[in-house]
Amino acid sequence: MAELLATGGTIPVAGVFNPLSALIAEEVGFKALYFSGAAFSASLGIPDIGLFTLDELTQAVRWVTRATSLPLIVDADTGFGEAINTYRTVKELEAVGAAAIQIEDQVMPKRCGHLDGKQVVSPDEFCTKVRAAAQARSSALIVARTDSKAINGMDDAIDRGRMYLAAGADIIFPEALETAGEFRHYSESVSGPLVANMTEFGKTPYLSVSEFGALGYHLVIFPVTSLRIAAKSMRTAMREVLENGTQAGMLDDMQTRSELYELIGYQDYEGLDSKLSASPIESHL
């Protein structure tokens, strides 16, 4: 991840929630992935309020990093507890291939960053978590997200960004900024790599990757875009089958069998199976 950031420019980062979505992102040309806590929660059929466990997240990340070699930023919510828990969280996620690990300064139970009613811990308390995360990692980057702007205002969010960098964070993620002017003001006030969250139906206006780049941002994540599209498409397909008793009218909208097999490497496995079956068996008796 550090090498990708060092290339300069503004990097679009695909939000993924399972290995298949990661493979599709890689296939179309993305260079980095973001494992969204919101999308992962939705894929489990639960809301984004910190309900999944570290074990569940670790297993899901392991599946994604086995499927693709692209650098993966993992949303670890509030770190699964206090500073000592955050230390273990970073150790576990880096061990399964996370290239960067994100923690946030919300109070548990956390809420979606674009909803009202959220609260933040004190900056000193969160700096302790950031220091724990930085000490735990080997080479993974630490992304520190602050939700403070919506609660305490821009000045506090800026102060927190500076403090989190000083505590050991590599990247700062100011959540739920509401105008291009706010994004510019933040980038001019906090020196260091910055993440912009281009989620849908939230408080942030729809800005392009190039527009965020001009505002001083290095990474632009699209955390739930693929899940929203997939969920609506699945609902449409299931309704069509239920109402009409056939999927024949939707074939042009489907990924074909050959396209799916190519994506998941079916031929590679088939070739390996044939090769193994044809190998002579040597007797060691």
C-alpha positions as CSV (number, residue, x, y, z in Angstrom):
1,M,0.0,0.0,0.0
2,A,2.8,2.4,0.8
3,E,4.4,1.8,-2.6
4,L,1.1,2.6,-4.3
5,L,0.7,5.8,-2.4
6,A,4.3,6.8,-3.3
7,T,3.4,6.7,-7.0
8,G,1.5,10.0,-6.5
9,G,-1.9,10.9,-7.8
10,T,-5.2,10.1,-6.4
11,I,-6.1,6.4,-6.2
12,P,-9.7,5.1,-6.6
13,V,-10.3,2.2,-4.2
14,A,-13.0,-0.3,-4.8
15,G,-15.2,-1.3,-1.9
16,V,-15.5,-5.1,-1.7
17,F,-17.2,-7.5,0.7
18,N,-16.2,-11.0,-0.4
19,P,-13.6,-12.7,-2.8
20,L,-15.9,-12.5,-5.8
21,S,-16.3,-8.7,-5.6
22,A,-12.5,-8.4,-5.1
23,L,-11.8,-10.5,-8.2
24,I,-14.2,-8.3,-10.3
25,A,-12.5,-5.1,-9.0
26,E,-9.1,-6.5,-10.0
27,E,-10.4,-7.7,-13.4
28,V,-11.7,-4.2,-14.3
29,G,-8.4,-2.6,-13.3
30,F,-8.6,-1.3,-9.7
31,K,-5.2,-1.1,-8.0
32,A,-6.4,-1.2,-4.4
33,L,-9.4,-2.6,-2.4
34,Y,-11.3,-1.5,0.6
35,F,-13.0,-4.1,2.8
36,S,-16.0,-2.1,4.1
37,G,-17.4,-2.8,7.5
38,A,-20.8,-1.5,6.3
39,A,-20.8,-3.7,3.3
40,F,-19.6,-6.7,5.2
41,S,-22.3,-6.2,7.9
42,A,-25.0,-6.0,5.2
43,S,-23.7,-9.2,3.6
44,L,-24.2,-10.9,6.9
45,G,-27.7,-9.5,7.2
46,I,-26.9,-7.2,10.1
47,P,-26.7,-3.4,10.5
48,D,-23.4,-1.5,10.6
49,I,-23.3,-0.9,14.4
50,G,-20.3,-3.0,15.3
51,L,-22.0,-6.4,15.5
52,F,-19.6,-8.7,13.7
53,T,-16.6,-10.2,15.6
54,L,-12.9,-10.0,15.0
55,D,-12.9,-13.7,14.2
56,E,-15.6,-13.2,11.5
57,L,-13.7,-10.2,10.0
58,T,-10.4,-12.0,10.1
59,Q,-11.8,-15.0,8.2
60,A,-13.5,-12.8,5.6
61,V,-10.3,-10.9,5.0
62,R,-8.3,-14.1,4.7
63,W,-10.7,-15.2,1.9
64,V,-10.3,-12.0,0.0
65,T,-6.5,-11.8,0.3
66,R,-6.2,-15.4,-0.9
67,A,-8.3,-14.5,-4.0
68,T,-6.3,-11.4,-5.0
69,S,-2.9,-9.9,-4.5
70,L,-4.2,-6.3,-4.6
71,P,-3.5,-4.2,-1.4
72,L,-6.5,-4.4,0.9
73,I,-7.5,-1.7,3.3
74,V,-9.6,-3.3,6.1
75,D,-12.2,-1.4,8.1
76,A,-11.8,-2.5,11.7
77,D,-14.4,-0.2,13.1
78,T,-13.4,0.9,16.6
79,G,-10.7,-1.8,17.0
80,F,-12.9,-4.3,18.8
81,G,-12.3,-2.8,22.3
82,E,-9.7,-0.7,24.1
83,A,-6.1,0.0,23.1
84,I,-4.9,-3.5,24.0
85,N,-7.7,-5.0,21.9
86,T,-6.8,-2.8,19.0
87,Y,-3.2,-4.0,19.3
88,R,-4.4,-7.6,18.8
89,T,-6.9,-6.6,16.0
90,V,-4.0,-5.1,14.0
91,K,-1.8,-8.2,14.6
92,E,-4.6,-10.6,13.5
93,L,-5.6,-8.6,10.4
94,E,-2.1,-8.0,9.2
95,A,-1.4,-11.8,9.7
96,V,-4.1,-12.6,7.1
97,G,-2.9,-10.1,4.5
98,A,-4.3,-6.6,5.3
99,A,-2.1,-3.9,3.7
100,A,-3.8,-1.2,5.8
101,I,-6.0,-1.2,8.8
102,Q,-8.6,1.5,9.6
103,I,-9.8,2.3,13.1
104,E,-12.2,5.1,14.0
105,D,-12.8,7.4,17.0
106,Q,-16.5,6.7,17.6
107,V,-18.0,5.5,20.9
108,M,-19.3,1.9,20.8
109,P,-21.8,0.9,19.7
110,K,-20.7,2.8,16.6
111,R,-23.0,4.0,13.9
112,C,-22.8,4.6,10.2
113,G,-20.6,7.7,9.8
114,H,-23.3,9.5,7.8
115,L,-26.1,9.1,10.3
116,D,-26.9,11.4,13.2
117,G,-26.6,10.4,16.8
118,K,-23.0,9.2,16.8
119,Q,-20.5,10.1,19.5
120,V,-16.7,10.2,19.6
121,V,-14.3,9.3,22.4
122,S,-11.8,11.8,23.6
123,P,-8.8,12.5,21.3
124,D,-6.4,11.3,24.0
125,E,-8.2,8.0,24.3
126,F,-8.1,7.5,20.6
127,C,-4.5,8.4,20.4
128,T,-3.8,5.6,22.8
129,K,-5.5,3.2,20.3
130,V,-3.5,4.7,17.4
131,R,-0.2,4.2,19.3
132,A,-1.2,0.6,20.0
133,A,-2.1,0.0,16.4
134,A,1.2,1.5,15.2
135,Q,3.2,-0.6,17.7
136,A,1.4,-3.8,16.6
137,R,1.8,-3.5,12.9
138,S,4.8,-4.8,11.0
139,S,4.4,-3.1,7.6
140,A,0.7,-2.4,7.4
141,L,-0.4,1.2,7.3
142,I,-2.7,2.6,10.0
143,V,-5.7,4.6,8.8
144,A,-7.2,6.8,11.5
145,R,-10.8,7.9,10.9
146,T,-12.3,10.8,12.8
147,D,-16.1,11.3,12.9
148,S,-15.7,14.5,15.0
149,K,-16.7,17.0,12.4
150,A,-20.4,16.2,12.5
151,I,-20.3,16.3,16.4
152,N,-17.7,18.9,17.5
153,G,-17.1,20.8,14.3
154,M,-14.3,21.2,11.8
155,D,-11.7,22.7,14.1
156,D,-11.9,19.6,16.4
157,A,-11.7,17.3,13.4
158,I,-8.6,19.1,12.2
159,D,-7.0,19.0,15.7
160,R,-7.7,15.3,15.9
161,G,-6.2,14.6,12.5
162,R,-3.0,16.2,13.5
163,M,-2.9,14.4,16.8
164,Y,-3.6,11.0,15.2
165,L,-0.7,11.5,12.8
166,A,1.6,12.4,15.7
167,A,0.4,9.3,17.5
168,G,1.5,7.1,14.6
169,A,-1.3,7.0,12.0
170,D,-0.1,7.0,8.4
171,I,-3.4,8.1,6.8
172,I,-6.2,10.3,8.0
173,F,-9.8,9.8,7.1
174,P,-12.1,12.7,7.9
175,E,-15.6,11.3,7.8
176,A,-18.8,12.9,6.6
177,L,-17.5,16.3,5.3
178,E,-20.3,18.0,3.5
179,T,-18.9,20.4,0.8
180,A,-15.9,20.6,-1.5
181,G,-14.9,23.6,0.5
182,E,-14.7,21.6,3.7
183,F,-12.6,18.9,2.0
184,R,-10.2,21.6,0.7
185,H,-10.0,23.3,4.2
186,Y,-9.2,20.0,5.8
187,S,-6.5,19.0,3.4
188,E,-4.9,22.4,3.7
189,S,-4.9,22.1,7.5
190,V,-3.8,18.5,8.0
191,S,-0.5,17.4,6.4
192,G,-0.4,13.7,5.5
193,P,-2.2,11.3,3.2
194,L,-5.9,11.7,3.3
195,V,-8.9,9.4,2.5
196,A,-12.1,10.7,1.0
197,N,-15.2,8.6,1.4
198,M,-17.4,8.7,-1.7
199,T,-20.4,6.8,-0.2
200,E,-23.9,7.0,-1.6
201,F,-27.0,8.6,0.0
202,G,-24.9,10.3,2.7
203,K,-23.7,13.8,3.6
204,T,-20.9,14.0,1.1
205,P,-21.6,15.5,-2.3
206,Y,-20.9,13.4,-5.4
207,L,-17.4,14.3,-6.4
208,S,-15.2,12.5,-8.9
209,V,-11.8,11.0,-8.2
210,S,-10.1,13.8,-10.1
211,E,-12.1,16.4,-8.2
212,F,-11.0,14.9,-4.9
213,G,-7.4,14.9,-6.2
214,A,-7.6,18.6,-6.9
215,L,-8.8,19.0,-3.3
216,G,-5.8,17.3,-1.9
217,Y,-6.9,13.7,-1.3
218,H,-4.8,10.7,-2.0
219,L,-7.3,7.8,-1.7
220,V,-11.0,7.8,-2.7
221,I,-13.0,4.9,-1.4
222,F,-16.3,3.7,-2.8
223,P,-17.1,1.4,0.1
224,V,-20.7,0.2,-0.6
225,T,-21.1,0.9,-4.3
226,S,-20.7,-2.6,-5.5
227,L,-22.9,-4.1,-2.8
228,R,-25.7,-1.6,-3.5
229,I,-25.7,-2.4,-7.2
230,A,-25.5,-6.2,-6.5
231,A,-28.3,-6.1,-4.0
232,K,-30.7,-4.2,-6.3
233,S,-29.8,-6.4,-9.2
234,M,-30.5,-9.6,-7.2
235,R,-33.8,-8.2,-6.0
236,T,-34.8,-7.4,-9.6
237,A,-33.8,-10.9,-10.7
238,M,-35.6,-12.7,-7.9
239,R,-38.7,-10.7,-8.5
240,E,-38.6,-11.4,-12.2
241,V,-38.4,-15.2,-11.6
242,L,-41.1,-15.1,-9.0
243,E,-43.5,-13.1,-11.1
244,N,-42.8,-14.7,-14.5
245,G,-41.5,-18.1,-13.7
246,T,-38.4,-17.8,-15.9
247,Q,-35.1,-15.9,-16.0
248,A,-35.0,-16.1,-19.8
249,G,-35.6,-12.3,-20.2
250,M,-32.6,-11.4,-18.1
251,L,-29.9,-13.4,-19.8
252,D,-28.3,-10.4,-21.5
253,D,-27.9,-8.8,-18.0
254,M,-26.1,-11.9,-16.6
255,Q,-22.4,-12.8,-16.4
256,T,-22.1,-15.8,-18.7
257,R,-20.9,-19.2,-17.5
258,S,-17.6,-18.7,-19.4
259,E,-17.1,-15.3,-18.0
260,L,-17.6,-16.6,-14.5
261,Y,-15.3,-19.5,-15.0
262,E,-12.6,-17.2,-16.4
263,L,-12.9,-14.9,-13.4
264,I,-12.5,-17.6,-10.8
265,G,-9.8,-19.6,-12.6
266,Y,-11.9,-22.7,-13.4
267,Q,-9.6,-23.7,-16.3
268,D,-6.5,-23.4,-14.1
269,Y,-8.0,-25.8,-11.5
270,E,-9.2,-28.2,-14.2
271,G,-5.7,-28.2,-15.8
272,L,-4.1,-28.8,-12.4
273,D,-6.5,-31.7,-11.7
274,S,-5.7,-33.3,-15.0
275,K,-2.0,-32.9,-14.4
276,L,-2.1,-34.4,-11.0
277,S,-4.3,-37.3,-12.2
278,A,-1.8,-38.1,-15.0
279,S,1.3,-38.0,-12.7
280,P,2.8,-41.5,-12.2
281,I,2.6,-43.0,-8.8
282,E,6.0,-44.0,-7.5
283,S,6.2,-47.0,-5.2
284,H,8.2,-46.5,-2.0
285,L,7.7,-50.0,-0.8
